[in-house]
């Protein structure tokens, strides 16, 4: 069994990205630290993708670094960041935002399907005891969310308006932005800067790359000197072309969109199988490449005994099934058949 549903990080590099890596590596020598043609192409590709010709674009090793560096660039140590309780920065980054910012605090809401609302922003910025409390500075939004749901452009615009009313900036963790764009069938610009996002951590690793996420700051003044912060954090890659060549090809070839559409389609197929078999409730709308299902412990055990890997996400029974750019129809159908068989045996 060669594919699993534990994480889209389990997949390797897509052919387009791997070919670009090999080509870049074949160059006898190239300037270091991003002063190479591949990196310039990658920056241009990101700007074109986002319809943001003046955006500041840098590349760091992973999503945790992108988020932490971005938030550190926006916050002072006495600031706070508003986010969802299920967000990656709140649950999976070992306190990196607080560490990188020198002490900034998280204020979290726990709304349905891992989404923030304008009311959450209003509530979490209200009150306080002046200098005795942290001062809100940033709203952090995850797109698509940690529950596999997607903010619409209208939802994002309303969140950004609430943030502006409170004097806050908007950061987006876009580790799976491609999946959200594929679901909405809209330009990436419509769910980023056009919707009020100031800083975007643009994901590619979950969508076919091997390493490297893009840090995008849409306002030039806001992006001033972020490169020093990236260097100080240890995320200025001396052989940058080996990160950025795959990025350039991923976007230029159309694979950034195509890979996400495929992953979403496989999640939709898996969800249909689960709905048809009955007895396994789907816990969140399936809008990106994740399916959240309530699987009894005995059924989970039986499926895992057949070699499948997936995470129990909440409590003992809510499981996350992730599809990737390379998930095959055969893998989906085989998993669904084994799940159905395990349900029958458990009853």
Beta strands, then each sheet from edge to edge (+ up, - down):
strand 1: 56-60
strand 2: 79-84
strand 3: 105-109
strand 4: 135-142
strand 5: 169-174
strand 6: 199-202
strand 7: 213-217
strand 8: 290-294
strand 9: 311-314
strand 10: 318-322
sheet 1: 1+ 7- 6+ 5+ 4+ 2+ 3+
sheet 2: 8+ 10- 9+
end
